[in-house]
Amino acid sequence: MSLLDKVRALLGRDAVLEGPASGEIPRVAPPTPDAVALLLGTAHEEGWRVRVEGTGSWLPPDAPADLTLTTRRLDRVTAVEPQDLVATAEAGIGWDALRQQLADRGAWLALDPPGIAGRSLGSVVATGTAGPLRAGFGPVRDHLLGVTFVTGDGRIIQGGGRVMKNVAGYDLTRLQAGAFGAFGVIVLVHLRLRALPRADETLVLEGPAEELLAAADEIRAAELAPAALELLSPALARRERWVLAARLVGSPAAVAAEEGDLRGVAGGRFAPLRAEEAHAFWSRAAEAFALRPVTFRVGGLPEGGEELLDLVRHQLSDEWVSAAPGVGSIRWAGEASAERLRRLRRTLAGQEVPLTLERAPWALRSAVGHFGAYREGVGPLVAGLRHTFDPKGTLVAAVEGDE
Amino acid sequence: MDSSLASALAGLVGERHVRAAHAERLAYAMDGLPTHHSLPGLAVLPGTRDEVVAVVRLLADLEVPFVPRGAGTGLSGGALADHAAVLLVLTRLNRILKIDVANRLAVVEPGVVNARLSAAAAPHRLHYAPDPSSQTACTLGGNVAENAGGPHCLKYGVTTSHILALEVVRADGSVVNLGSPGGEPWGPDLVGVFVGSEGNFGVATRITVRLVPLPRAVRTLLADFSSLRAAGEAVSAIIGAGLVPAALEMMDRSCIQAVEDSVYAAGYPRDAAAVLLVELDGRSEAAVDEEARQAASLLSAQGARHVRQAADAKEREKLWQGRKKAFGAMGRLSRDLVVQDAVVPRSSLPDVLESIAAIAARYDLVVSNVFHAGDGNLHPNISFDARDPETVDRVEHASAEIMATCIAAGGTITGEHGVGLDKLRYMPLVFDGDSLAAMHAVRRVFDPDERVNPGKVIPVHACREWAGVRNAEFGMRNVRSRVDSAFHIPHSALDV
């Protein structure tokens, strides 16, 4: 019995999305978490290698495997509790669909990940890719109350729960967030929400990067804390010059006060965008990161952010760069060779700054890995965890690369 | 315990920092929870990171289990060691190594007391946001181990959101650095999984924490209600309206009266069924004023009899002192106090509070509630006399029923105090055998011999076999294990 026949026998004919053309591998879309567990349990026993995708818009579907497991049929929002500001959604739901369903109930997930609007929730969690709102609302992991995931040998594991605070057992939720699928397939996510902000303003300032960084320093020194404060390269902002964009969200009174203070900084040159302009501005910048072959993030400190940006600009290029000066992080997209990435990573490691490869063709990510070489003592821990959650290496994930 | 071990340890840390005498060890027989006690074989107090490494290596060579401990203010029996284990007391590692104002972070040793760090950061207009009620005594190492919370975690997040990097000594004495100063995980988020692991993954010897600017504008409101239900509904109304208070705390009548009878009297109205303490903060006076007005109007609309705003910092401090010292004030009610900890969805607070009151009445116990209402994080406190075995039995039964009630409401068994010993028996009520087994397997990655804080967090008997044969049936979901305890768990709790 062929792999395809076995999968159809296990999950039904509908679960296989299309008949594989020559050279392509079957794409299987299990309709429930239990079906994911059944498929992975079988893959574990049969020795099949499985690559995982959501809607297929972030990581290219090019990892060598025997089949693709897509979570796209796990696309239900199973609970929204606006009174409690929590929701539960399956991992395959598209970001835009999730956002709309939450907004219909007056709730908001304060994350604006890079990528196209239809990117899956599970992909955002698995890659830990927060966007500019990280400045005000924290990284992806801070928005998670719990996850349910399936291990490489087909066990369904629950981490966390669906309440605001939870220290029952170890925090497997944080372990899954940003692990790039190395520890299992995320199938269900319990989310911490905010009320849909009553005021949401974006102001922009254009100029040379150095001047804008100085303005960002002033903003920070004044203890202003915009929900997002992002420096975007001209290509990314689709403007002539670099742009410093500040997003203010909250009550009308708080946003008005912040806007007044912000205009007091940098000589009052900050200009507000109309709501639809602001929406287009942030969406375009987010989507741009899914258009280039390679995307990575580096996580430094606010002080020294300018040097970090210079380093990235000079070692690679400065066409597609977005930096959060208040956080100290930079996201870069473009074309880069393994050698250049390795060199940059080595330089950054010397400054205690990690470089996480977020998106790249398989040849590159298998060469340099999402994380690259670990610091002393970390490698055995990650290897131990990998073995714990995926004893036979069923799930194809290039976490370390071949360094 | 073998006296040669005491000598060997004394050789590493100095004789006066090894406590072997019975009377000395008695000081470590309990943490903040009076229902569990255990005398450690020895207590050792290293003074530096290198001494910690040396002690841990020696214990590894001799295969002796050990339990890291901070100030011992924990409320789950998590920092207790038995006669076969060494207690590794970290209170002498109490140096603040760095306050980096420009990057708003600090590097501290694990024995630094929580409030001391905020005090040290205050001249720079910064503070460490998580503020457990024990913050004047508890240590940051303990906060990391328990993923501690506190009133202001409603807005600012619990400990795990404030830990950027850790230096960890593993059970074999090896030292590993997790995370990075900017908070970006270096690989998978091992800082995230270490925080809240209750000492099972090793000893944090250096902790890099995030500091947050002190708010420029603060408004504190006290609202009193004639029913618990109305107070509970007011909590939902505030959160549902999109306000994000810095803190939103509730105290019931029993708690109010204990506080008002004590030296911590804060001026809470004695005849109220419940009070809410609501704090709003931010950068702009005008904006915070506006939010305070909105909160006050919501509180009134939900039936608050009075809403009072603290006139100045002194009055605010007094209102908070009553709240933070409420556990101490309850010492007036009885000889012993069990501080319970559970979390429920905020909207179920009114129902759950009524259920707790009914359980208290059924077991003829005094239960006082003082808790983080904005997070749905309950602290029902049971006052009792531990000398009377029959009362202790009733306390245990009532605690189990309260836990079952919270789980049935969609909640969990601990929000900030940890599992320790006390909540072990409830773990199978919230996690199935596979999930417990996964946690146990993760623990063994960090500590293969299970020598650090043995016997805590994971009820090993309830774990499904991890490396063995899987259940072949479709779905592979596990039937929840029965709880291995004498306590009565209502059947409904097993169906959640």
Interface residues (C-beta under 8 A of the other chain):
Chain A: D34 A37 L38 G41 E81 P82 Q83 D84 L85 V86 G128 G138 P139 R141 D142 T151 D153 G154 R155 I156 I157 Q158 G159 G161 R162 V163 M164 K165 N166 V167 A168 G169 Y170 D171 L172 R174 L175 A177 G178 A179 A182 F183 R194 A195 L196 P197 R198 E223 L224 A225 S251 A253 A254 A256 A257 E258 D261 R297 V298 G299 G300 L301 P302 E303 V327 G328 S329 E352 V353 P354 T356 F371 Y374 R375 E376 G377 V378 L381 V382 G384 L385 T388 F389 P391 V399
Chain B: D100 A102 N103 R104 L105 R125 E146 N147 G149 C153 G157 V158 T160 S161 R170 S174 V175 V176 N177 L178 S180 P181 G182 G183 E184 P185 W186 G187 P188 D189 L190 G192 V193 V195 G196 S197 N200 P213 R216 S236 I239 G240 A241 G242 L243 V244 G282 R283 S284 A286 A287 D289 E290 E291 Q294 V343 V344 P345 R346 S347 H372 D375 G376 N377 G410 G411 T412 I413 T414 G415 E416 H417 G418 V419 K423 Y426 M427 V430 F431 D432 D434 S435 L436 A438 M439 A441 V442 R443 R444 V445 F446 V457 I458 W466 A467 R470 F474 G475 M476 R477
